[in-house]
Amino acid sequence: MNELDLIKVAGKYLSFLEAEGLQVEMFYDFEAVPQAALETGRDYQLPTFAIERVDHTEAGAFWLFLKEGEGRIGVVAVMLQDLGRERFTEYLRRVARHQYPHQGGEAISKVASSLGKVNGRLGYIGELALRSDRRGKTERLAAFMRLAQVLAVQKWDVDWVYGFIPDRHRRARLDLAHGFTQAVPFAQTWVEPVPAKRSSTEWWVGTPRVEMEEFFQAELGSAEIL
């Protein structure tokens, strides 16, 4: 899929959101992220994205804010993880050891073996939040999330995009609404005590590049989106 097609797909999502009275802000002022995210109701950042732990650069991460007028009502972050030859399953274990220190050494006791298929350049999508008084319109959030995936492909030429979602969101099939085509239950089993904001019932959700391109091509060929 060429760059022009990606721009067209991104344009469809932006046009849909604009028709809903919303705008999208691409945000690189990393030190201002915590304060900006507070407007959406998100009062924390997970260690992978936390600006006090990670030296983010414009080449490796961005935040998107969904705006209504001058107010920010939604947020999502995307970062590049270029694994090279490292296995994704080992990468998850290694990162968890440092981000969630545990007296036993390992923070994760098990990673789903099916995640061994994930490799290459990854776009990790997280930090999703929507202000509580603006929830309920799935199509808006779906367009916002799919836009984040288009931008990850366009900016970094990723092989996969992925994230983690709670079990209640999987049961509501928000993974499909947000454009993820694959899902793995019990993706990571955490050693007790489980870190705050994490759970061993989380699902890994993701999409390989070939399926993203098929999805985007279908969007281009449709008069409607979502």
HELIX and SHEET records of a PDB file:
HELIX    1   1 GLU A    3  ALA A   19  1                                  17    
HELIX    2   2 PHE A   30  ALA A   32  5                                   3    
HELIX    3   3 VAL A   33  LEU A   38  1                                   6    
HELIX    4   4 PHE A   88  GLN A   99  1                                  12    
HELIX    5   5 SER A  113  LYS A  117  5                                   5    
HELIX    6   6 SER A  132  ARG A  134  5                                   3    
HELIX    7   7 THR A  138  TRP A  156  1                                  19    
HELIX    8   8 ASP A  167  ARG A  171  1                                   5    
HELIX    9   9 LEU A  174  ALA A  177  1                                   4    
HELIX   10  10 ARG A  209  LEU A  220  1                                  12    
SHEET    1   A 7 GLN A  23  PHE A  27  0                                        
SHEET    2   A 7 ALA A  61  GLU A  68 -1                                        
SHEET    3   A 7 GLY A  71  ASP A  82 -1                                        
SHEET    4   A 7 ARG A 121  LEU A 130 -1                                        
SHEET    5   A 7 TRP A 160  ILE A 165  1                                        
SHEET    6   A 7 TRP A 203  PRO A 208 -1                                        
SHEET    7   A 7 GLN A 182  VAL A 184 -1                                        
SHEET    1   B 2 ILE A 108  VAL A 111  0                                        
SHEET    2   B 2 GLN A 188  TRP A 190 -1                                        
END                                                                             
